[in-house]
Amino acid sequence: MPGARRARAARDDALIALHEPALVLLNPRAAGGRARALCAPVAEWLATRAPQLPCRAVDGIDAAHELIDAQPRGARVVLVGGDGTVHRMLPALLHNDCALGLVPLGSGNDTARALGVAGLAWQQALQHALTAPATAMDLGELATSDGVVPFASSLTAGFDSAVSLRAIRASRLLRGLPRYLWATLGELAALRAWPMSIAIDGVAVHEGDVLFASVLNTPSYGSGMPAVPHARIDDGRLDLLVAGRFGRLGVALMMPRLLAGMHLSHPRVKTRPFTTLTSSSPVAVPLAGDGEPLGE
């Protein structure tokens, strides 16, 4: 009905009442650069609903951190991007005790999936990010001799870290899960295992070769693969996922089970909840946090 449409338009254009200082930060490089096209639409949307709140598009990490650090302590920072954007902004968000709002727009959106906003249109996600009450969520920290790196969704070591690196280098024509599946098939050609010792909360749980050893805070990683379906972002713990030695055929056969969330019944795959994990290896192991390469 015309009257109903007018009423809905009026609600959609209503001014947003912000309960704390806020910043909308858009990563134009997210989703292979496709996020850049949202700069003008997001700015226009904010101009009619929160005219005091500009949208800042920042390419450089240092410049983005400076903007976050310039906000009042405890401000709400809304990131328009994917898991990589969240990962790179976490140090500044934690340093300034900020609340995180998320408009999912990346190649991998597993943090957004865990927060329940991955399926929203960007307008709905932005409205939610600006107005929803803040709630606590868990984070992880990787501590090495090089320092401490926080992560929101996952920390991977071994095969899946190599897959993440290959996915970042993939063609922009590939998006989301197909991008990670393509990268997985590519890594099969150079398949290897890494010897690792792993202990959780002071108890040894693995000694020997692994295909990968991952830490999950969210149920999924790799753009929706249900790696640890029972994982929760607010239960005060993380979940270890370890896969022992597999051959190429074994990995190929495991992929359908992983995509269906049925891999945990395999005898060479195990998962354990924990709060503190320590690991070591006599060889260099590739690492990735939230899909972003972290070296070896």
C-alpha distance (Angstrom), angle and dihedral (degrees) to the residues before:
residue distance angle dihedral
M1 . . .
P2 3.82 . .
G3 3.80 91.6 .
A4 3.80 91.9 52.6
R5 3.80 91.1 48.5
R6 3.82 90.9 51.5
A7 3.81 91.2 48.5
R8 3.78 91.6 49.8
A9 3.81 91.4 48.4
A10 3.78 89.6 51.7
R11 3.81 90.8 52.5
D12 3.80 92.2 46.7
D13 3.81 90.8 52.4
A14 3.81 94.8 45.3
L15 3.79 116.6 126.0
I16 3.79 115.5 -100.7
A17 3.79 116.3 -123.1
L18 3.81 105.7 -139.8
H19 3.80 114.0 -153.6
E20 3.81 95.4 -164.8
P21 3.81 138.5 14.9
A22 3.80 110.7 -70.6
L23 3.78 141.7 -169.0
V24 3.82 128.0 -164.5
L25 3.78 110.0 -151.3
L26 3.81 120.0 -173.5
N27 3.79 122.8 -164.0
P28 3.84 104.5 -148.2
R29 3.82 90.3 -166.1
A30 3.81 93.9 59.6
A31 3.80 118.5 114.0
G32 3.79 91.1 21.2
G33 3.81 92.3 -54.9
R34 3.81 95.8 -50.6
A35 3.81 90.4 115.2
R36 3.79 89.5 71.9
A37 3.81 89.2 75.5
L38 3.81 89.5 63.9
C39 3.82 95.4 60.7
A40 3.82 94.9 90.9
P41 3.84 97.8 38.1
V42 3.82 92.3 49.9
A43 3.81 91.1 47.5
E44 3.81 90.7 50.2
W45 3.82 91.9 47.3
L46 3.80 90.8 51.8
A47 3.80 92.5 45.9
T48 3.82 90.9 64.0
R49 3.82 98.0 39.2
A50 3.80 107.3 26.9
P51 3.81 106.7 15.0
Q52 3.80 91.7 170.9
L53 3.81 90.3 59.3
P54 3.83 116.0 76.4
C55 3.79 123.8 -165.2
R56 3.78 112.3 -122.7
A57 3.80 118.6 -156.5
V58 3.80 109.8 -160.6
D59 3.81 126.1 177.9
G60 3.80 99.0 -173.6
I61 3.80 124.6 72.0
D62 3.81 93.9 -143.1
A63 3.81 92.3 51.8
A64 3.80 91.1 48.8
H65 3.82 91.1 49.7
E66 3.80 89.9 51.3
L67 3.80 90.8 53.8
I68 3.80 91.2 50.1
D69 3.80 92.6 46.2
A70 3.82 89.3 51.4
Q71 3.83 91.1 60.5
P72 3.80 120.5 94.7
R73 3.78 111.9 -92.2
G74 3.80 110.1 -86.5
A75 3.81 94.6 22.6
R76 3.80 120.5 152.0
V77 3.81 113.4 -110.1
V78 3.80 116.8 -165.1
L79 3.79 113.0 -158.5
V80 3.80 120.3 -158.4
G81 3.80 103.7 -157.2
G82 3.79 143.7 61.5
D83 3.79 139.0 -78.1
G84 3.79 91.6 -63.2
T85 3.80 91.3 55.6
V86 3.81 91.4 50.6
H87 3.80 91.1 47.3
R88 3.79 94.5 52.0
M89 3.82 93.3 46.5
L90 3.82 96.9 45.9
P91 3.84 96.8 90.2
A92 3.81 91.8 55.7
L93 3.81 93.4 41.3
L94 3.81 91.4 52.7
H95 3.80 93.9 43.1
N96 3.81 90.7 54.4
D97 3.83 95.2 38.7
C98 3.81 90.7 -123.1
A99 3.79 129.4 172.0
L100 3.81 112.7 -122.7
G101 3.79 124.0 -133.9
L102 3.79 118.0 -177.6
V103 3.79 134.7 -154.0
P104 3.82 102.7 -173.4
L105 3.77 112.9 -131.3
G106 3.78 110.7 140.7
S107 3.78 144.9 99.2
G108 3.80 88.2 -99.8
N109 3.80 120.7 31.0
D110 3.80 102.8 173.1
T111 3.80 94.7 132.8
A112 3.80 88.4 53.0
R113 3.81 90.2 49.2
A114 3.80 90.7 54.1
L115 3.81 90.1 48.4
G116 3.80 91.6 50.5
V117 3.80 97.3 -119.1
A118 3.81 102.1 99.8
G119 3.80 94.5 98.6
L120 3.80 96.4 49.1
A121 3.78 125.6 105.6
W122 3.79 110.1 -111.5
Q123 3.81 91.4 -106.9
Q124 3.82 91.6 55.1
A125 3.78 92.3 43.7
L126 3.80 91.5 50.2
Q127 3.81 92.2 48.8
H128 3.81 89.3 50.2
A129 3.80 93.2 45.8
L130 3.80 91.8 53.7
T131 3.80 99.8 42.6
A132 3.83 110.8 25.5
P133 3.81 116.7 103.7
A134 3.80 113.9 -102.8
T135 3.81 118.0 -109.4
A136 3.80 130.9 -174.9
M137 3.79 122.6 -98.4
D138 3.79 133.2 -178.3
L139 3.80 124.5 -108.0
G140 3.78 132.3 -171.2
E141 3.79 131.2 -136.8
L142 3.79 127.5 -150.5
A143 3.81 110.9 -151.7
T144 3.82 119.2 -166.9
S145 3.78 135.9 148.6
D146 3.81 86.5 -85.7
G147 3.81 93.8 60.1
V148 3.80 140.5 -94.1
V149 3.82 124.0 -47.0
P150 3.83 121.3 -173.1
F151 3.80 121.7 -145.3
A152 3.80 133.2 -170.2
S153 3.81 106.9 -163.4
S154 3.79 112.9 14.5
L155 3.77 148.8 -10.4
T156 3.78 115.0 -155.4
A157 3.80 133.5 -169.5
G158 3.80 125.6 -170.2
F159 3.80 127.0 -3.5
D160 3.80 98.4 9.7
S161 3.82 91.4 50.0
A162 3.79 88.8 54.6
V163 3.82 87.7 49.2
S164 3.82 90.4 52.5
L165 3.78 91.4 53.1
R166 3.80 91.9 48.7
A167 3.83 90.7 47.6
I168 3.81 91.2 54.2
R169 3.80 89.0 54.4
A170 3.83 93.5 47.1
S171 3.78 125.2 112.9
R172 3.81 116.1 -79.6
L173 3.80 87.5 -125.8
L174 3.81 88.1 74.5
R175 3.80 114.7 75.4
G176 3.78 137.7 -179.3
L177 3.80 119.2 -21.7
P178 3.86 96.2 -3.1
R179 3.82 87.5 59.5
Y180 3.81 91.5 56.3
L181 3.80 93.3 43.2
W182 3.82 89.9 53.1
A183 3.80 89.7 50.0
T184 3.81 91.3 48.2
L185 3.79 92.3 53.8
G186 3.79 89.6 48.4
E187 3.80 92.5 53.5
L188 3.80 91.3 53.7
A189 3.80 88.6 74.8
A190 3.82 90.5 62.8
L191 3.80 97.2 34.8
R192 3.80 116.3 165.2
A193 3.79 140.8 155.0
W194 3.82 130.2 -128.6
P195 3.81 125.3 -143.7
M196 3.81 109.1 -127.3
S197 3.79 140.5 171.4
I198 3.80 113.4 -150.5
A199 3.79 131.0 -174.7
I200 3.80 127.7 176.9
D201 3.80 122.4 -158.6
G202 3.81 88.5 -11.5
V203 3.82 96.8 -52.0
A204 3.83 121.8 110.5
V205 3.81 110.8 -123.4
H206 3.80 104.1 165.7
E207 3.79 138.6 26.3
G208 3.81 119.2 172.1
D209 3.79 143.1 33.4
V210 3.79 121.4 -13.6
L211 3.77 133.1 -171.8
F212 3.78 85.8 -152.0
A213 3.78 141.8 -22.0
S214 3.79 113.5 -152.1
V215 3.78 134.7 -179.2
L216 3.81 115.3 -148.9
N217 3.78 128.8 -163.9
T218 3.81 92.2 167.5
P219 3.82 126.4 50.6
S220 3.81 92.1 -115.9
Y221 3.78 140.9 36.2
G222 3.79 136.0 175.7
S223 3.83 91.7 53.1
G224 3.77 99.4 -50.3
M225 3.81 107.4 -22.0
P226 3.85 104.9 145.5
A227 3.80 95.5 -130.2
V228 3.82 96.5 159.6
P229 3.81 105.3 10.0
H230 3.81 93.0 -176.1
A231 3.84 94.9 53.6
R232 3.80 117.0 118.9
I233 3.79 130.6 -163.5
D234 3.79 94.5 -142.7
D235 3.82 106.6 42.9
G236 3.80 97.2 95.0
R237 3.79 95.5 -112.3
L238 3.79 144.1 74.2
D239 3.81 129.0 -132.7
L240 3.79 127.1 -123.6
L241 3.80 117.3 -144.4
V242 3.82 115.9 -169.6
A243 3.79 128.2 -178.8
G244 3.80 116.8 -169.3
R245 3.79 126.2 -147.0
F246 3.81 114.4 -38.0
G247 3.79 132.3 175.5
R248 3.79 123.7 -136.3
L249 3.79 92.7 -93.0
G250 3.79 90.6 47.8
V251 3.80 92.1 53.0
A252 3.81 91.4 46.8
L253 3.80 90.5 51.4
M254 3.79 91.6 45.9
M255 3.82 94.9 56.1
P256 3.84 96.4 74.4
R257 3.81 89.2 47.9
L258 3.80 90.8 50.1
L259 3.80 92.6 49.4
A260 3.82 89.2 50.6
G261 3.81 93.4 45.5
M262 3.82 91.2 -117.9
H263 3.81 99.2 114.9
L264 3.82 97.0 96.0
S265 3.81 91.3 77.6
H266 3.82 91.1 62.9
P267 3.85 111.6 107.7
R268 3.83 92.3 -131.6
V269 3.81 93.6 52.2
K270 3.79 123.0 73.9
T271 3.78 137.5 167.3
R272 3.80 130.7 -161.5
P273 3.82 133.0 178.5
F274 3.81 117.6 -126.7
T275 3.78 146.9 156.7
T276 3.83 99.2 -148.8
L277 3.81 127.3 29.9
T278 3.79 129.6 -178.5
S279 3.78 125.2 -170.4
S280 3.78 139.4 171.7
S281 3.78 138.6 -177.2
P282 3.82 134.4 -172.3
V283 3.82 88.6 -136.3
A284 3.80 133.4 53.3
V285 3.81 111.6 -89.3
P286 3.84 121.7 -161.8
L287 3.81 113.9 -120.8
A288 3.80 133.7 -162.5
G289 3.79 131.5 -176.8
D290 3.82 117.8 -154.8
G291 3.81 87.0 -15.6
E292 3.82 93.3 -53.3
P293 3.85 116.2 121.2
L294 3.81 112.8 -113.2
G295 3.80 99.7 -176.9
E296 3.81 122.1 -113.4
